[in-house]
Amino acid sequence: MRNKHSRHFHFEALEDRNMMAVLAGDYNFNGTVQANDYAIWKSNFGDIGISVPGDGNGDGIVDAADYTVWRDNLGKTFADVPPDPPKTISVAPTGLRSVRIAGGIRGPVERQ
């Protein structure tokens, strides 16, 4: 039974995305930071936009800061980058046995 307090939920399927690890300063994505990456940075210097090749710090502008990202990582490969630590969830007791939300999903209950 629907009333003025009912809520509608819509769930949408998320698109499958291929995630790729990125090595800072590796502007051609070959797994090694080298002179070719500098050439990409230099040819895009001054460009502005989303996902511009050579934008090492992700601020949308290819500038001197991105050269620093390349220079600081020159010669590195994926083998040099430590893996991310495993993600953990810790649970802390709150002292509450149960929580009751007034109104719930269906809205306030009218008492007769």
PyMOL CGO cylinders between C-alpha atoms (Angstrom):
from pymol import cmd
from pymol.cgo import CYLINDER

trace = [
    CYLINDER, 0.00, 0.00, 0.00, 1.44, 3.33, -1.03, 0.3, 1, 1, 1, 1, 1, 1,
    CYLINDER, 1.44, 3.33, -1.03, 0.85, 6.53, 0.80, 0.3, 1, 1, 1, 1, 1, 1,
    CYLINDER, 0.85, 6.53, 0.80, 2.23, 10.04, 0.73, 0.3, 1, 1, 1, 1, 1, 1,
    CYLINDER, 2.23, 10.04, 0.73, 5.19, 8.96, 2.87, 0.3, 1, 1, 1, 1, 1, 1,
    CYLINDER, 5.19, 8.96, 2.87, 6.39, 6.12, 0.66, 0.3, 1, 1, 1, 1, 1, 1,
    CYLINDER, 6.39, 6.12, 0.66, 9.76, 6.47, -1.01, 0.3, 1, 1, 1, 1, 1, 1,
    CYLINDER, 9.76, 6.47, -1.01, 10.93, 5.13, -4.34, 0.3, 1, 1, 1, 1, 1, 1,
    CYLINDER, 10.93, 5.13, -4.34, 14.42, 3.77, -4.82, 0.3, 1, 1, 1, 1, 1, 1,
    CYLINDER, 14.42, 3.77, -4.82, 15.99, 3.39, -8.23, 0.3, 1, 1, 1, 1, 1, 1,
    CYLINDER, 15.99, 3.39, -8.23, 19.09, 1.28, -8.68, 0.3, 1, 1, 1, 1, 1, 1,
    CYLINDER, 19.09, 1.28, -8.68, 21.20, 1.64, -11.78, 0.3, 1, 1, 1, 1, 1, 1,
    CYLINDER, 21.20, 1.64, -11.78, 23.78, -0.79, -13.03, 0.3, 1, 1, 1, 1, 1, 1,
    CYLINDER, 23.78, -0.79, -13.03, 27.30, 0.62, -13.01, 0.3, 1, 1, 1, 1, 1, 1,
    CYLINDER, 27.30, 0.62, -13.01, 29.37, 0.41, -16.14, 0.3, 1, 1, 1, 1, 1, 1,
    CYLINDER, 29.37, 0.41, -16.14, 32.27, -2.01, -16.16, 0.3, 1, 1, 1, 1, 1, 1,
    CYLINDER, 32.27, -2.01, -16.16, 35.48, 0.00, -15.99, 0.3, 1, 1, 1, 1, 1, 1,
    CYLINDER, 35.48, 0.00, -15.99, 38.93, -1.28, -16.69, 0.3, 1, 1, 1, 1, 1, 1,
    CYLINDER, 38.93, -1.28, -16.69, 41.21, 0.08, -14.01, 0.3, 1, 1, 1, 1, 1, 1,
    CYLINDER, 41.21, 0.08, -14.01, 44.84, 0.60, -14.88, 0.3, 1, 1, 1, 1, 1, 1,
    CYLINDER, 44.84, 0.60, -14.88, 47.62, 1.27, -12.43, 0.3, 1, 1, 1, 1, 1, 1,
    CYLINDER, 47.62, 1.27, -12.43, 49.52, 4.45, -13.20, 0.3, 1, 1, 1, 1, 1, 1,
    CYLINDER, 49.52, 4.45, -13.20, 53.18, 5.05, -12.53, 0.3, 1, 1, 1, 1, 1, 1,
    CYLINDER, 53.18, 5.05, -12.53, 53.77, 8.74, -11.70, 0.3, 1, 1, 1, 1, 1, 1,
    CYLINDER, 53.77, 8.74, -11.70, 55.66, 10.40, -14.54, 0.3, 1, 1, 1, 1, 1, 1,
    CYLINDER, 55.66, 10.40, -14.54, 55.01, 7.55, -17.00, 0.3, 1, 1, 1, 1, 1, 1,
    CYLINDER, 55.01, 7.55, -17.00, 53.14, 9.65, -19.55, 0.3, 1, 1, 1, 1, 1, 1,
    CYLINDER, 53.14, 9.65, -19.55, 53.14, 7.00, -22.31, 0.3, 1, 1, 1, 1, 1, 1,
    CYLINDER, 53.14, 7.00, -22.31, 52.00, 4.19, -19.94, 0.3, 1, 1, 1, 1, 1, 1,
    CYLINDER, 52.00, 4.19, -19.94, 54.71, 1.71, -20.88, 0.3, 1, 1, 1, 1, 1, 1,
    CYLINDER, 54.71, 1.71, -20.88, 55.65, 0.91, -17.29, 0.3, 1, 1, 1, 1, 1, 1,
    CYLINDER, 55.65, 0.91, -17.29, 58.90, 2.88, -17.18, 0.3, 1, 1, 1, 1, 1, 1,
    CYLINDER, 58.90, 2.88, -17.18, 59.56, 6.58, -16.59, 0.3, 1, 1, 1, 1, 1, 1,
    CYLINDER, 59.56, 6.58, -16.59, 62.05, 7.57, -19.29, 0.3, 1, 1, 1, 1, 1, 1,
    CYLINDER, 62.05, 7.57, -19.29, 63.00, 10.24, -21.85, 0.3, 1, 1, 1, 1, 1, 1,
    CYLINDER, 63.00, 10.24, -21.85, 59.97, 9.44, -24.04, 0.3, 1, 1, 1, 1, 1, 1,
    CYLINDER, 59.97, 9.44, -24.04, 57.75, 10.60, -21.19, 0.3, 1, 1, 1, 1, 1, 1,
    CYLINDER, 57.75, 10.60, -21.19, 59.64, 13.90, -21.07, 0.3, 1, 1, 1, 1, 1, 1,
    CYLINDER, 59.64, 13.90, -21.07, 58.92, 14.36, -24.80, 0.3, 1, 1, 1, 1, 1, 1,
    CYLINDER, 58.92, 14.36, -24.80, 55.19, 13.88, -24.11, 0.3, 1, 1, 1, 1, 1, 1,
    CYLINDER, 55.19, 13.88, -24.11, 55.31, 16.41, -21.26, 0.3, 1, 1, 1, 1, 1, 1,
    CYLINDER, 55.31, 16.41, -21.26, 57.21, 18.92, -23.41, 0.3, 1, 1, 1, 1, 1, 1,
    CYLINDER, 57.21, 18.92, -23.41, 54.87, 18.59, -26.41, 0.3, 1, 1, 1, 1, 1, 1,
    CYLINDER, 54.87, 18.59, -26.41, 51.80, 19.15, -24.20, 0.3, 1, 1, 1, 1, 1, 1,
    CYLINDER, 51.80, 19.15, -24.20, 53.26, 21.91, -22.01, 0.3, 1, 1, 1, 1, 1, 1,
    CYLINDER, 53.26, 21.91, -22.01, 50.63, 24.60, -21.43, 0.3, 1, 1, 1, 1, 1, 1,
    CYLINDER, 50.63, 24.60, -21.43, 47.67, 22.41, -22.40, 0.3, 1, 1, 1, 1, 1, 1,
    CYLINDER, 47.67, 22.41, -22.40, 44.63, 22.53, -20.15, 0.3, 1, 1, 1, 1, 1, 1,
    CYLINDER, 44.63, 22.53, -20.15, 41.91, 19.90, -19.80, 0.3, 1, 1, 1, 1, 1, 1,
    CYLINDER, 41.91, 19.90, -19.80, 40.85, 16.60, -18.30, 0.3, 1, 1, 1, 1, 1, 1,
    CYLINDER, 40.85, 16.60, -18.30, 43.29, 13.70, -18.79, 0.3, 1, 1, 1, 1, 1, 1,
    CYLINDER, 43.29, 13.70, -18.79, 45.82, 15.72, -20.79, 0.3, 1, 1, 1, 1, 1, 1,
    CYLINDER, 45.82, 15.72, -20.79, 48.93, 13.64, -21.54, 0.3, 1, 1, 1, 1, 1, 1,
    CYLINDER, 48.93, 13.64, -21.54, 51.80, 14.90, -19.41, 0.3, 1, 1, 1, 1, 1, 1,
    CYLINDER, 51.80, 14.90, -19.41, 49.62, 16.12, -16.52, 0.3, 1, 1, 1, 1, 1, 1,
    CYLINDER, 49.62, 16.12, -16.52, 51.43, 14.21, -13.79, 0.3, 1, 1, 1, 1, 1, 1,
    CYLINDER, 51.43, 14.21, -13.79, 49.74, 15.78, -10.78, 0.3, 1, 1, 1, 1, 1, 1,
    CYLINDER, 49.74, 15.78, -10.78, 46.20, 15.66, -12.20, 0.3, 1, 1, 1, 1, 1, 1,
    CYLINDER, 46.20, 15.66, -12.20, 45.43, 19.38, -11.80, 0.3, 1, 1, 1, 1, 1, 1,
    CYLINDER, 45.43, 19.38, -11.80, 44.29, 19.74, -15.43, 0.3, 1, 1, 1, 1, 1, 1,
    CYLINDER, 44.29, 19.74, -15.43, 47.29, 21.84, -16.52, 0.3, 1, 1, 1, 1, 1, 1,
    CYLINDER, 47.29, 21.84, -16.52, 50.54, 20.57, -18.02, 0.3, 1, 1, 1, 1, 1, 1,
    CYLINDER, 50.54, 20.57, -18.02, 53.12, 22.79, -16.33, 0.3, 1, 1, 1, 1, 1, 1,
    CYLINDER, 53.12, 22.79, -16.33, 56.44, 22.79, -14.46, 0.3, 1, 1, 1, 1, 1, 1,
    CYLINDER, 56.44, 22.79, -14.46, 54.92, 20.84, -11.56, 0.3, 1, 1, 1, 1, 1, 1,
    CYLINDER, 54.92, 20.84, -11.56, 54.36, 17.93, -13.96, 0.3, 1, 1, 1, 1, 1, 1,
    CYLINDER, 54.36, 17.93, -13.96, 58.00, 18.12, -15.06, 0.3, 1, 1, 1, 1, 1, 1,
    CYLINDER, 58.00, 18.12, -15.06, 58.90, 17.67, -11.38, 0.3, 1, 1, 1, 1, 1, 1,
    CYLINDER, 58.90, 17.67, -11.38, 56.71, 14.55, -11.21, 0.3, 1, 1, 1, 1, 1, 1,
    CYLINDER, 56.71, 14.55, -11.21, 58.58, 13.15, -14.22, 0.3, 1, 1, 1, 1, 1, 1,
    CYLINDER, 58.58, 13.15, -14.22, 62.04, 14.13, -12.93, 0.3, 1, 1, 1, 1, 1, 1,
    CYLINDER, 62.04, 14.13, -12.93, 61.41, 12.70, -9.44, 0.3, 1, 1, 1, 1, 1, 1,
    CYLINDER, 61.41, 12.70, -9.44, 60.40, 9.34, -10.94, 0.3, 1, 1, 1, 1, 1, 1,
    CYLINDER, 60.40, 9.34, -10.94, 62.87, 9.13, -13.84, 0.3, 1, 1, 1, 1, 1, 1,
    CYLINDER, 62.87, 9.13, -13.84, 64.12, 5.54, -14.22, 0.3, 1, 1, 1, 1, 1, 1,
    CYLINDER, 64.12, 5.54, -14.22, 61.41, 3.97, -12.05, 0.3, 1, 1, 1, 1, 1, 1,
    CYLINDER, 61.41, 3.97, -12.05, 59.34, 1.01, -13.15, 0.3, 1, 1, 1, 1, 1, 1,
    CYLINDER, 59.34, 1.01, -13.15, 56.32, -0.75, -11.69, 0.3, 1, 1, 1, 1, 1, 1,
    CYLINDER, 56.32, -0.75, -11.69, 58.74, -3.10, -9.92, 0.3, 1, 1, 1, 1, 1, 1,
    CYLINDER, 58.74, -3.10, -9.92, 60.04, -0.11, -7.91, 0.3, 1, 1, 1, 1, 1, 1,
    CYLINDER, 60.04, -0.11, -7.91, 56.59, 0.85, -6.61, 0.3, 1, 1, 1, 1, 1, 1,
    CYLINDER, 56.59, 0.85, -6.61, 55.44, -0.93, -3.43, 0.3, 1, 1, 1, 1, 1, 1,
    CYLINDER, 55.44, -0.93, -3.43, 51.90, -2.37, -3.54, 0.3, 1, 1, 1, 1, 1, 1,
    CYLINDER, 51.90, -2.37, -3.54, 49.11, -0.67, -1.64, 0.3, 1, 1, 1, 1, 1, 1,
    CYLINDER, 49.11, -0.67, -1.64, 48.58, -2.06, 1.84, 0.3, 1, 1, 1, 1, 1, 1,
    CYLINDER, 48.58, -2.06, 1.84, 45.49, -4.24, 2.26, 0.3, 1, 1, 1, 1, 1, 1,
    CYLINDER, 45.49, -4.24, 2.26, 42.36, -2.37, 3.25, 0.3, 1, 1, 1, 1, 1, 1,
    CYLINDER, 42.36, -2.37, 3.25, 40.92, -3.29, 6.64, 0.3, 1, 1, 1, 1, 1, 1,
    CYLINDER, 40.92, -3.29, 6.64, 37.79, -2.33, 8.47, 0.3, 1, 1, 1, 1, 1, 1,
    CYLINDER, 37.79, -2.33, 8.47, 37.86, -2.00, 12.22, 0.3, 1, 1, 1, 1, 1, 1,
    CYLINDER, 37.86, -2.00, 12.22, 34.74, -2.17, 14.33, 0.3, 1, 1, 1, 1, 1, 1,
    CYLINDER, 34.74, -2.17, 14.33, 34.49, -0.32, 17.62, 0.3, 1, 1, 1, 1, 1, 1,
    CYLINDER, 34.49, -0.32, 17.62, 31.74, -1.02, 20.16, 0.3, 1, 1, 1, 1, 1, 1,
    CYLINDER, 31.74, -1.02, 20.16, 29.38, 1.91, 20.62, 0.3, 1, 1, 1, 1, 1, 1,
    CYLINDER, 29.38, 1.91, 20.62, 27.58, 0.82, 23.76, 0.3, 1, 1, 1, 1, 1, 1,
    CYLINDER, 27.58, 0.82, 23.76, 24.24, 0.80, 21.92, 0.3, 1, 1, 1, 1, 1, 1,
    CYLINDER, 24.24, 0.80, 21.92, 22.30, -2.42, 21.65, 0.3, 1, 1, 1, 1, 1, 1,
    CYLINDER, 22.30, -2.42, 21.65, 20.03, -1.28, 18.88, 0.3, 1, 1, 1, 1, 1, 1,
    CYLINDER, 20.03, -1.28, 18.88, 19.14, 1.86, 17.03, 0.3, 1, 1, 1, 1, 1, 1,
    CYLINDER, 19.14, 1.86, 17.03, 15.62, 2.76, 16.06, 0.3, 1, 1, 1, 1, 1, 1,
    CYLINDER, 15.62, 2.76, 16.06, 15.12, 5.41, 13.42, 0.3, 1, 1, 1, 1, 1, 1,
    CYLINDER, 15.12, 5.41, 13.42, 11.98, 7.43, 14.00, 0.3, 1, 1, 1, 1, 1, 1,
    CYLINDER, 11.98, 7.43, 14.00, 9.67, 7.23, 11.04, 0.3, 1, 1, 1, 1, 1, 1,
    CYLINDER, 9.67, 7.23, 11.04, 11.69, 4.59, 9.19, 0.3, 1, 1, 1, 1, 1, 1,
    CYLINDER, 11.69, 4.59, 9.19, 11.52, 4.38, 5.44, 0.3, 1, 1, 1, 1, 1, 1,
    CYLINDER, 11.52, 4.38, 5.44, 7.76, 4.55, 5.21, 0.3, 1, 1, 1, 1, 1, 1,
    CYLINDER, 7.76, 4.55, 5.21, 7.46, 7.78, 7.14, 0.3, 1, 1, 1, 1, 1, 1,
    CYLINDER, 7.46, 7.78, 7.14, 5.86, 8.54, 10.50, 0.3, 1, 1, 1, 1, 1, 1,
    CYLINDER, 5.86, 8.54, 10.50, 3.30, 6.13, 11.88, 0.3, 1, 1, 1, 1, 1, 1,
    CYLINDER, 3.30, 6.13, 11.88, -0.04, 7.65, 12.71, 0.3, 1, 1, 1, 1, 1, 1,
    CYLINDER, -0.04, 7.65, 12.71, -1.46, 6.42, 16.00, 0.3, 1, 1, 1, 1, 1, 1,
    CYLINDER, -1.46, 6.42, 16.00, -5.18, 6.00, 16.34, 0.3, 1, 1, 1, 1, 1, 1,
]
cmd.load_cgo(trace, "trace")
